[in-house]
Amino acid sequence: MPRWQRVYVSACAGIAAFALAYALTDYAHIPHVYYLPVDRSFRVADRMAGLPMGYVGLWLWGVVAGAVAAAVAWFAAGRARRPLGERALGLALAWTATAFVFAAGYFVWNNWP
């Protein structure tokens, strides 16, 4: 498999995993880092009252999941002998876009009045 395809597949896997982990952390109430600007401190919790900034923890979970998925895809793509077809590359992009749309849709739905 050419190097550009390996990078492409790894990037698609990492972005999709980031988007899904970002939304899943909030949906499943997984404890994550919150920043409390009034106290100027960080706390780990699944939900907090008041004015905490939870995006810090959501980003951390997303980055970890994205890095792990990209690394797994990198090593799995390295074992492939033949280059991927145009259809497989299109599917990788479609799955990435779908994961992003699901994550964005989840947060848009939660902001709906």
Legacy VTK file of the C-alpha trace (Angstrom):
# vtk DataFile Version 3.0
C-alpha trace
ASCII
DATASET POLYDATA
POINTS 113 float
0.000 0.000 0.000
1.390 3.411 -0.892
2.326 5.691 1.965
-0.254 8.331 1.043
-3.036 5.761 1.354
-1.707 4.657 4.725
-1.726 8.266 5.937
-5.199 8.827 4.467
-6.716 5.768 6.157
-5.036 6.624 9.470
-6.299 10.199 9.327
-9.837 9.062 8.525
-9.807 6.583 11.412
-8.399 9.156 13.822
-10.899 11.854 12.895
-13.849 9.461 13.082
-12.734 8.131 16.473
-12.213 11.675 17.771
-15.727 12.743 16.770
-17.381 9.649 18.207
-15.421 9.727 21.481
-16.146 13.443 21.887
-19.910 12.827 21.641
-19.909 9.493 23.491
-18.169 10.999 26.511
-21.029 13.431 26.981
-23.783 10.961 26.073
-22.586 8.142 28.359
-21.726 10.489 31.262
-18.111 9.314 31.306
-16.140 11.258 33.921
-13.914 13.864 32.341
-12.004 17.007 33.216
-13.910 20.225 33.867
-12.382 23.654 34.221
-14.012 25.928 36.808
-13.107 29.492 35.755
-14.390 31.127 38.943
-12.272 28.846 41.146
-9.467 28.602 38.590
-9.278 24.866 39.148
-9.821 21.582 37.366
-12.136 18.789 38.534
-12.982 15.323 37.245
-16.691 14.465 37.212
-19.385 13.120 34.934
-21.694 16.162 35.367
-21.290 19.432 37.250
-23.665 22.231 38.171
-22.816 25.862 37.708
-20.579 27.239 34.979
-17.960 24.557 34.373
-16.181 24.246 31.039
-16.429 20.603 30.112
-15.004 20.841 26.625
-11.494 20.397 28.054
-12.281 16.837 29.104
-14.260 16.117 25.958
-11.266 17.169 23.870
-8.930 15.008 25.937
-11.081 11.896 25.481
-11.432 12.659 21.783
-7.695 13.164 21.265
-6.835 9.930 23.079
-9.396 7.927 21.086
-8.311 9.542 17.823
-4.630 8.833 18.470
-5.298 5.194 19.362
-7.523 4.649 16.304
-5.012 6.342 14.001
-2.180 4.204 15.372
-4.189 0.998 14.958
-5.145 1.976 11.403
-1.522 2.878 10.625
-0.230 -0.525 11.672
-3.129 -2.409 10.070
-2.649 -0.534 6.785
1.070 -1.322 6.915
0.275 -5.022 6.733
-1.712 -4.631 3.520
0.208 -5.639 0.411
-2.019 -4.181 -2.289
-3.099 -0.563 -2.679
-6.675 0.265 -1.744
-9.204 0.807 -4.468
-11.051 4.006 -5.129
-14.181 2.585 -3.527
-12.392 1.732 -0.253
-10.908 5.214 -0.052
-14.340 6.721 -0.643
-15.830 4.539 2.090
-13.166 5.676 4.548
-14.073 9.289 3.823
-17.803 8.511 4.056
-17.393 6.879 7.484
-15.378 9.863 8.660
-18.016 12.327 7.490
-20.790 10.198 9.017
-19.066 10.124 12.410
-18.653 13.901 12.294
-22.311 14.401 11.345
-23.479 12.105 14.173
-21.358 13.949 16.729
-22.451 17.385 15.511
-26.075 16.237 15.351
-25.945 15.014 18.937
-24.789 18.384 20.256
-27.207 20.336 18.029
-30.063 18.176 19.311
-29.036 18.845 22.940
-29.107 22.596 22.308
-32.586 22.475 20.845
-35.094 24.261 23.113
LINES 1 114
113 0 1 2 3 4 5 6 7 8 9 10 11 12 13 14 15 16 17 18 19 20 21 22 23 24 25 26 27 28 29 30 31 32 33 34 35 36 37 38 39 40 41 42 43 44 45 46 47 48 49 50 51 52 53 54 55 56 57 58 59 60 61 62 63 64 65 66 67 68 69 70 71 72 73 74 75 76 77 78 79 80 81 82 83 84 85 86 87 88 89 90 91 92 93 94 95 96 97 98 99 100 101 102 103 104 105 106 107 108 109 110 111 112
